[in-house]
C-alpha cells in the first residue's frame, strides 16, 4: 500500500513518514504535483555473500592478463 504526500505535508509529518515507512508502507512524495521520491523500508543485503562462493565455477584463461602483441607494442609494453 502506498500513500501520496506533498513535499510540504511530508516535511510537516517527517517523523510519522519515517515510522510508517519503517513498518513497510511506501510513501510517495510529490513536488508541485509531480511524483519525485519514494520512501521505503531499508532492507539489509543478504548475508549469503562470502568469499569463495563460486570457487571452481569460474575459469580464466592462462593468458587472461596478457596484452595482444600489436596493442602491447603500440603502448610500449614490449
N, C-alpha and C positions, 0 to 999 in steps of 0.2 A: 504494500500500500504506500502511495506517495502523497505527500502534502505539498502544495504550492504556496510559497510565501513571497511577498515582495521584499526587496532588499531592506527597506525601512522596517518592515514587520520582523524580519529575521534579526536585524540589529537590536530591536527593542526586546526580543524574546530569545536572545542568543543562548542563554543557559538552558532554556527549555528545548531549543532546537538541538543542542548537543545531547541532551538527555534522551530525547526521542530518537535521534539517530543512533545512539549507543544501544537502544533497545531493538534496533533493526528496521526502523522506519526510514525510508528515503525521503529526504527533504529537498524540494526543488526551489531554487532561489531565482527570482526574476528581477530584471532591472529595466525600467521603462517598458514593461510589458513583454520583454523578450527573455526567454529562458537563458540563464548564464551559468549556473552552477548546480551541481547535485551533491548533497552532503549525505554520506552513507557511513555505516559502521565500519571500522577498521578491522580487517581480518588478517591476522599474522600469517606469514609464509608457513608453508607446510614444513614440519621438522624432518621430513624424509630425506632432505638433501644431505649427502655426506660424500666425502672424498672416496674415490674408488668405486663408486656405484656402478659405473659402466666398464670396469676393468675387464679386459678380454673381449669386449664387444666392439671396440674401435681400433682399427689398424691403420697406421700411417706407413707410407712407402719409405724405404730406407733413404731415399734421396729427397725427402719431403722439403727440407730446408736448403736445398741446392738451387742456385740460380741457373736458368738456361744459359748456355755458353754465350750466345750473342748478347744477351742483356748484361751478363756479368762483365763482358768485355767493354760494352758501352759505358757501364758505370765505373770501370776501372778497378773492378774487384779481382780480375785475373789478368 
